[in-house]
Amino acid sequence: MYRSWIVKLPSRARFSTVCLHAGQEPDPSTGAIVTPIYQTSTYVQEELGRHKGYEYGRTQNPTRLAVERNLAEIEGGRAGFAFASGMAAIGAIATLLRSGDHVIVSENVYGGTFRLFDKVLSRYQLSFTYVDTSALDRVEDAITPSTRMLFVETPTNPILSLTDLRAASDLARRHDLRLVVDNTFASPYNQRPIEYGADLVTHSTTKYLNGHSDSIGGVVVATRDEDIEWLQFIQNSQGAILSPFDSWLVLRGTKTLAVRMAQHNINAQTLAEFLETHPKVKQVLYPGLPSHPQHELAKRQMRGFGGMIAFDVGTMEAAYSVCKRVRLMALAESLGGVETLIGHPAAMTHASVPKERREAIGLTDSLVRISVGIEDPADLIEDLAQALR
Ligand SMILES: Cc1ncc(COP(=O)(O)O)c(C=O)c1O
């Protein structure tokens, strides 16, 4: 009887409509408009071999299935797989590789991704070369006969350097590589890599997709049949699934993704412009500023420039002082929540990256990073102004 209530998404539904409705339908047993948290480990079968498509909670869960369908549509992919964290999602992608394979990775990749590749996966006869993927000729030079994957983060964390997604995907096609894009920083509101030819998109849903700093999770959105089949198998085999409650939280988060991201974009642009004129700030890194070396590329492949800003205050002491003096902004790891967070990447998010590597990629000790929230931007400017004073 609830069938008539099911929201039928128009085939050309716009982004915010997709965020709100994709993958969700009124609960078949009650009509509840919000997908319930199916907090169950198993499902009763009518008789041997007869069930409703759900056998065991690691393998199938309706709340997780709803968020997976939701995220797959949001990214424009064919299937989504939700994992216990962003790192578990990246770990699952790595299982597409076989011993002896080589991967080219954006040199300024998230520190945890570098750690997984460098300290864990390199023990399994996989090799990784870190390249400035904003210069694709360097990627081409790094390709060997065993290269199978190009793993790109754009914009990068925290340097905010961009990779040309269209050109990267052309290159990947030419050399028969899988193009994987970690789209955590931009969010699908600002950038949809599959439209440019990416094969796999991954997110730490912990960040913008959930958006409220109250869940840890990850997702892989896939486009190719063989990857979909394998990821489904690996999700069940390794078992690093997203819990029903976290699935529900992410679903709630994506309902407001479009409105949150629009405000993150406005606030970050406002703060970046303020910082750029501040005498104590040496440099501001934000793709929305004309001074950003890849501003034109950002305009081409991004709908908005995101909520992340990095700025250089000249010395490590000055960076520590800003982080200490802010009052409204919270000194904390992570990003993508509604509240503004400030951090010192070299000592916090990127402490696992050796100092020489950090310096080589421009991640200096005097760099401060802000995940700009959706507070009133005037309050954020006042807070930064007093901290810089
Ligand atoms: C770009 C990026 N990818 C992946 C991750 C890992 O996500 P999680 O912390 O959910 O494991 C992070 C975490 O900060 C990140 O910033």
The ligand as an SDF file (V2000), in Angstrom:
LIG
                    3D

 16 16  0  0  0  0  0  0  0  0999 V2000
   41.3510   13.1530    1.7040 C   0  0  0  0  0  0  0  0  0  0  0  0
   41.1360   12.0980    2.7470 C   0  0  0  0  0  0  0  0  0  0  0  0
   40.9880   10.8230    2.3750 N   0  0  0  0  0  0  0  0  0  0  0  0
   40.7880    9.8360    3.2730 C   0  0  0  0  0  0  0  0  0  0  0  0
   40.7760   10.0980    4.6330 C   0  0  0  0  0  0  0  0  0  0  0  0
   40.6020    8.9680    5.5950 C   0  0  0  0  0  0  0  0  0  0  0  0
   39.3170    8.9630    6.1410 O   0  0  0  0  0  0  0  0  0  0  0  0
   38.9130    8.3690    7.5720 P   0  0  0  0  0  0  0  0  0  0  0  0
   39.5420    9.2580    8.6020 O   0  0  0  0  0  0  0  0  0  0  0  0
   37.4180    8.3940    7.5540 O   0  0  0  0  0  0  0  0  0  0  0  0
   39.4680    6.9840    7.6410 O   0  0  0  0  0  0  0  0  0  0  0  0
   40.9250   11.4190    5.0700 C   0  0  0  0  0  0  0  0  0  0  0  0
   40.8810   11.7220    6.5060 C   0  0  0  0  0  0  0  0  0  0  0  0
   41.1920   12.8000    6.9380 O   0  0  0  0  0  0  0  0  0  0  0  0
   41.1090   12.4440    4.0930 C   0  0  0  0  0  0  0  0  0  0  0  0
   41.2790   13.7250    4.4590 O   0  0  0  0  0  0  0  0  0  0  0  0
  1  2  1  0
  2  3  1  0
  2 15  2  0
  3  4  2  0
  4  5  1  0
  5  6  1  0
  5 12  2  0
  6  7  1  0
  7  8  1  0
  8  9  2  0
  8 10  1  0
  8 11  1  0
 12 13  1  0
 12 15  1  0
 13 14  2  0
 15 16  1  0
M  END
$$$$
